[in-house]
Amino acid sequence: MKNYSEYVELGKNLLKGIEGHKIKICEYALAVCEIRHGGKSEHLYTIKDYAHDIGMVPKTLRSWLSVYRNVILKIDNVEINNDSFKVARRVDNIIKQECLAGNIPMAKRKDYKRSLPKKFINELYNAELEEKPFKSEYRTHIARLKNLKHALEIKDLSILSETELIEMMQVLDASSDMINDYLTQNRKRTA
């Protein structure tokens, strides 16, 4: 009988294999599917059809294809494996966050992503390879905070209760205090 850690290791090994196959599945999908954005797809073999035919959730395949088309196809000289696909996914998420932070309308995001130069994607990918995990997480949080700030500017705050507003303010104040404390300590060390 296997123990917990052995099952975890077996699961990790299976997941590593899946990552490499994502690229092949994306290649196959693009080879046989007619990709359309909106409109009717009668008499066309779509991503949704392909996903159903291979026993996959269409949204998952669309997510993989986003990473594949926006990042992997633009990367130079990289062996696609478990780690590189994860990095490519982070780069794709950075691009998505840029779209949100820049308030790029949904209809224009596809064109924006495709217009990004190959050189820019490669630089972003290489930088992401070398970064510590929290750096990537930080970008996601900062994009969400910018979205929150934008929402607070345009939404009717009276919809929220005073308790909810105070809770948000306390979380933001506590976060600001932690950053301020860290920066203050850092200045003392360097002075």
ZICORWO-V373898 format. One record per helix or strand of 2 or more residues. SS is the DSSP state (A for helix, B for strand). FROM is the first residue (numbers start at 1). TO is the last residue. If there is no record, write none. Layout:
ss:SS from:FROM to:TO
ss:SS from:FROM to:TO
//
This chain:
ss:A from:4 to:32
ss:A from:47 to:53
ss:A from:58 to:70
ss:A from:72 to:74
ss:A from:82 to:101
ss:A from:106 to:115
ss:A from:118 to:130
ss:A from:133 to:154
ss:A from:157 to:159
ss:A from:162 to:190
//
